[in-house]
Amino acid sequence: MLAILIGFVLIAFGLYFVLPLSWTLNWWSDFLILLKGGIPFFLFFIGLIAIMVGIADIKDRATAKKLEKNKDK
């Protein structure tokens, strides 16, 4: 329950920071700059994770193949 309350409070603060209204901080342009700079980083990070998962999958398949081969003997 506390986590839900904290989530709503954080969303309210986030909206207060970025909404383009006269009574808010109006950080929308700064937020867009952050997104433009962050998207390449996240693409790189997700690509790196995908490569690591692929390598782990190849290793798991090779190990399973070895175990199956040894099991047949």
TIRO-2110 file (N, C-alpha, C; in Angstrom, 1 decimal):
// TIRO-2110
0.8, -1.2, 0.0, N, 1, A
0.0, 0.0, 0.0, CA, 1, A
0.9, 1.3, 0.0, C, 1, A
1.9, 1.2, 0.8, N, 2, A
2.8, 2.3, 0.8, CA, 2, A
3.5, 2.6, -0.5, C, 2, A
3.8, 1.5, -1.2, N, 3, A
4.5, 1.7, -2.5, CA, 3, A
3.5, 2.3, -3.5, C, 3, A
2.3, 2.0, -3.4, N, 4, A
1.3, 2.7, -4.3, CA, 4, A
1.2, 4.2, -4.0, C, 4, A
1.2, 4.5, -2.8, N, 5, A
1.1, 5.9, -2.4, CA, 5, A
2.3, 6.7, -2.8, C, 5, A
3.5, 6.1, -2.6, N, 6, A
4.7, 6.7, -3.1, CA, 6, A
4.7, 6.8, -4.6, C, 6, A
4.2, 5.8, -5.3, N, 7, A
4.2, 5.9, -6.8, CA, 7, A
3.3, 7.1, -7.2, C, 7, A
2.2, 7.3, -6.6, N, 8, A
1.3, 8.4, -7.0, CA, 8, A
1.9, 9.8, -6.6, C, 8, A
2.6, 9.8, -5.5, N, 9, A
3.3, 11.1, -5.2, CA, 9, A
4.4, 11.4, -6.2, C, 9, A
5.2, 10.4, -6.6, N, 10, A
6.3, 10.6, -7.6, CA, 10, A
5.7, 11.0, -8.9, C, 10, A
4.6, 10.4, -9.3, N, 11, A
4.0, 10.8, -10.6, CA, 11, A
3.5, 12.2, -10.5, C, 11, A
2.9, 12.6, -9.4, N, 12, A
2.5, 14.0, -9.2, CA, 12, A
3.6, 15.0, -9.3, C, 12, A
4.8, 14.6, -8.7, N, 13, A
5.9, 15.5, -8.8, CA, 13, A
6.5, 15.5, -10.2, C, 13, A
6.5, 14.4, -10.9, N, 14, A
6.9, 14.4, -12.3, CA, 14, A
6.1, 15.2, -13.2, C, 14, A
4.8, 15.2, -13.0, N, 15, A
3.9, 16.0, -13.8, CA, 15, A
4.1, 17.5, -13.5, C, 15, A
4.3, 17.8, -12.2, N, 16, A
4.5, 19.2, -11.8, CA, 16, A
5.8, 19.7, -12.5, C, 16, A
6.8, 18.9, -12.7, N, 17, A
8.0, 19.4, -13.3, CA, 17, A
7.9, 19.6, -14.8, C, 17, A
7.1, 18.8, -15.5, N, 18, A
7.1, 18.9, -16.9, CA, 18, A
5.9, 19.5, -17.6, C, 18, A
4.8, 19.6, -16.9, N, 19, A
3.6, 20.2, -17.6, CA, 19, A
3.8, 21.6, -17.9, C, 19, A
3.4, 22.0, -19.1, N, 20, A
3.7, 23.4, -19.6, CA, 20, A
2.6, 24.3, -19.1, C, 20, A
2.4, 24.5, -17.8, N, 21, A
1.4, 25.4, -17.2, CA, 21, A
2.1, 26.5, -16.5, C, 21, A
1.4, 27.6, -16.2, N, 22, A
2.0, 28.7, -15.6, CA, 22, A
2.4, 28.4, -14.1, C, 22, A
1.7, 27.5, -13.4, N, 23, A
2.0, 27.3, -12.0, CA, 23, A
3.0, 26.1, -11.8, C, 23, A
3.5, 25.5, -12.9, N, 24, A
4.5, 24.5, -12.8, CA, 24, A
5.9, 24.9, -13.1, C, 24, A
6.9, 24.1, -13.0, N, 25, A
8.2, 24.5, -13.3, CA, 25, A
8.5, 24.5, -14.8, C, 25, A
7.7, 23.8, -15.6, N, 26, A
7.8, 23.9, -17.0, CA, 26, A
9.2, 23.4, -17.5, C, 26, A
9.6, 22.2, -17.1, N, 27, A
10.9, 21.7, -17.6, CA, 27, A
10.7, 20.8, -18.8, C, 27, A
9.7, 21.0, -19.6, N, 28, A
9.4, 20.1, -20.7, CA, 28, A
10.6, 20.1, -21.7, C, 28, A
11.1, 21.2, -22.0, N, 29, A
12.2, 21.3, -23.0, CA, 29, A
13.5, 20.6, -22.5, C, 29, A
13.7, 20.8, -21.2, N, 30, A
14.9, 20.0, -20.6, CA, 30, A
14.6, 18.5, -20.6, C, 30, A
13.4, 18.1, -20.3, N, 31, A
13.0, 16.7, -20.4, CA, 31, A
13.2, 16.1, -21.7, C, 31, A
12.9, 16.9, -22.8, N, 32, A
13.1, 16.4, -24.2, CA, 32, A
14.6, 16.3, -24.5, C, 32, A
15.4, 17.2, -24.0, N, 33, A
16.8, 17.1, -24.2, CA, 33, A
17.4, 15.8, -23.5, C, 33, A
16.9, 15.6, -22.3, N, 34, A
17.3, 14.4, -21.6, CA, 34, A
16.9, 13.1, -22.4, C, 34, A
15.7, 13.1, -22.9, N, 35, A
15.3, 11.9, -23.7, CA, 35, A
16.1, 11.8, -25.0, C, 35, A
16.4, 12.8, -25.6, N, 36, A
17.3, 12.8, -26.8, CA, 36, A
18.7, 12.2, -26.5, C, 36, A
19.2, 12.6, -25.4, N, 37, A
20.5, 12.1, -25.0, CA, 37, A
20.4, 10.7, -24.4, C, 37, A
19.3, 10.3, -23.8, N, 38, A
19.2, 9.0, -23.2, CA, 38, A
18.9, 7.9, -24.1, C, 38, A
18.2, 8.2, -25.2, N, 39, A
17.7, 7.1, -26.1, CA, 39, A
18.9, 6.3, -26.7, C, 39, A
20.0, 7.0, -27.2, N, 40, A
21.1, 6.2, -27.7, CA, 40, A
21.8, 5.4, -26.6, C, 40, A
21.9, 5.9, -25.4, N, 41, A
22.4, 5.1, -24.3, CA, 41, A
21.6, 3.9, -24.0, C, 41, A
20.3, 4.0, -23.9, N, 42, A
19.4, 2.9, -23.7, CA, 42, A
19.5, 1.9, -24.8, C, 42, A
19.5, 2.3, -26.1, N, 43, A
19.7, 1.4, -27.2, CA, 43, A
21.0, 0.6, -27.1, C, 43, A
22.1, 1.3, -26.8, N, 44, A
23.3, 0.6, -26.6, CA, 44, A
23.3, -0.4, -25.5, C, 44, A
22.7, 0.0, -24.3, N, 45, A
22.6, -0.9, -23.2, CA, 45, A
21.7, -2.1, -23.5, C, 45, A
20.6, -1.9, -24.1, N, 46, A
19.7, -3.0, -24.5, CA, 46, A
20.3, -3.9, -25.5, C, 46, A
21.1, -3.4, -26.4, N, 47, A
21.8, -4.2, -27.4, CA, 47, A
22.9, -5.0, -26.7, C, 47, A
23.6, -4.4, -25.8, N, 48, A
24.6, -5.2, -25.1, CA, 48, A
24.0, -6.3, -24.3, C, 48, A
22.9, -6.1, -23.6, N, 49, A
22.2, -7.1, -22.9, CA, 49, A
21.7, -8.3, -23.9, C, 49, A
21.2, -7.9, -25.0, N, 50, A
20.8, -8.9, -26.0, CA, 50, A
21.9, -9.8, -26.5, C, 50, A
23.1, -9.2, -26.7, N, 51, A
24.3, -9.9, -27.1, CA, 51, A
24.7, -10.9, -25.9, C, 51, A
24.7, -10.4, -24.7, N, 52, A
25.1, -11.3, -23.6, CA, 52, A
24.1, -12.4, -23.4, C, 52, A
22.8, -12.2, -23.6, N, 53, A
21.8, -13.2, -23.5, CA, 53, A
22.0, -14.2, -24.7, C, 53, A
22.3, -13.8, -25.8, N, 54, A
22.5, -14.6, -27.0, CA, 54, A
23.8, -15.5, -26.7, C, 54, A
24.8, -15.0, -26.2, N, 55, A
26.0, -15.8, -25.9, CA, 55, A
25.7, -16.8, -24.8, C, 55, A
25.0, -16.4, -23.8, N, 56, A
24.6, -17.4, -22.8, CA, 56, A
23.7, -18.5, -23.3, C, 56, A
22.9, -18.2, -24.3, N, 57, A
22.0, -19.2, -24.9, CA, 57, A
22.8, -20.2, -25.7, C, 57, A
23.8, -19.7, -26.4, N, 58, A
24.7, -20.5, -27.2, CA, 58, A
25.5, -21.5, -26.3, C, 58, A
26.0, -20.9, -25.2, N, 59, A
26.7, -21.7, -24.2, CA, 59, A
25.8, -22.8, -23.6, C, 59, A
24.6, -22.4, -23.3, N, 60, A
23.6, -23.4, -22.7, CA, 60, A
23.3, -24.5, -23.7, C, 60, A
23.2, -24.2, -24.9, N, 61, A
22.9, -25.2, -25.9, CA, 61, A
24.1, -26.1, -26.1, C, 61, A
25.3, -25.6, -26.1, N, 62, A
26.5, -26.4, -26.2, CA, 62, A
26.6, -27.4, -25.0, C, 62, A
26.3, -26.8, -23.8, N, 63, A
26.4, -27.7, -22.6, CA, 63, A
25.3, -28.8, -22.6, C, 63, A
24.1, -28.4, -23.1, N, 64, A
23.1, -29.4, -23.2, CA, 64, A
23.4, -30.5, -24.2, C, 64, A
24.0, -30.1, -25.3, N, 65, A
24.4, -31.1, -26.3, CA, 65, A
25.5, -32.0, -25.8, C, 65, A
26.5, -31.5, -25.0, N, 66, A
27.5, -32.3, -24.4, CA, 66, A
26.9, -33.3, -23.4, C, 66, A
26.0, -32.8, -22.6, N, 67, A
25.4, -33.7, -21.6, CA, 67, A
24.6, -34.8, -22.3, C, 67, A
23.9, -34.4, -23.3, N, 68, A
23.1, -35.4, -24.0, CA, 68, A
24.0, -36.4, -24.7, C, 68, A
25.1, -36.0, -25.2, N, 69, A
26.1, -36.9, -25.8, CA, 69, A
26.7, -37.8, -24.8, C, 69, A
27.0, -37.3, -23.6, N, 70, A
27.6, -38.1, -22.6, CA, 70, A
26.6, -39.1, -22.0, C, 70, A
25.3, -38.7, -22.0, N, 71, A
24.2, -39.5, -21.5, CA, 71, A
24.0, -40.7, -22.3, C, 71, A
24.2, -40.6, -23.6, N, 72, A
24.0, -41.7, -24.6, CA, 72, A
25.1, -42.7, -24.4, C, 72, A
26.2, -42.4, -23.9, N, 73, A
27.4, -43.3, -23.8, CA, 73, A
27.2, -44.3, -22.7, C, 73, A
END
